[in-house]
Amino acid sequence: MLLDPSVNATYIEDCEVCCNPIEVTTQFEDAQLIQFDAVPIEQ
């Protein structure tokens, strides 16, 4: 999964392997990742 350091947000992205949705939360500070969380969304 590629992360964009210009985006501090929670968003939904499909898994590259199984195509199920994942809720991704990122937080960057000075272009460095300081928080990352990925939670599968039940369908």
C-alpha positions in Angstrom: 0.0 0.0 0.0 1.4 3.4 -1.0 0.7 6.2 1.4 0.5 9.9 0.3 2.2 12.2 2.9 0.1 15.1 1.8 -3.1 13.3 3.1 -3.8 13.2 6.9 -7.1 11.5 6.9 -9.2 8.4 7.2 -10.3 6.9 3.8 -11.5 3.6 2.3 -9.2 1.6 0.0 -9.7 -1.8 -1.5 -7.3 -4.5 -0.5 -4.9 -5.3 -3.4 -5.2 -9.0 -2.8 -8.8 -9.8 -2.0 -10.5 -6.5 -3.0 -12.4 -6.1 0.3 -12.6 -2.6 1.7 -10.1 -1.4 4.3 -10.5 1.8 6.4 -7.1 3.4 6.4 -6.1 6.2 8.8 -2.8 8.0 8.4 -1.1 10.9 10.1 2.1 12.6 8.8 4.2 15.2 10.4 6.9 16.9 8.3 6.4 14.2 5.6 7.1 11.4 8.1 4.5 8.9 9.1 3.6 9.1 12.8 0.4 7.1 12.8 -1.0 4.3 10.6 -4.0 2.1 11.1 -5.7 -0.3 8.7 -9.0 -2.0 9.7 -11.0 -4.4 7.5 -14.6 -3.4 6.9 -17.0 -6.2 7.3 -19.3 -6.8 4.3 
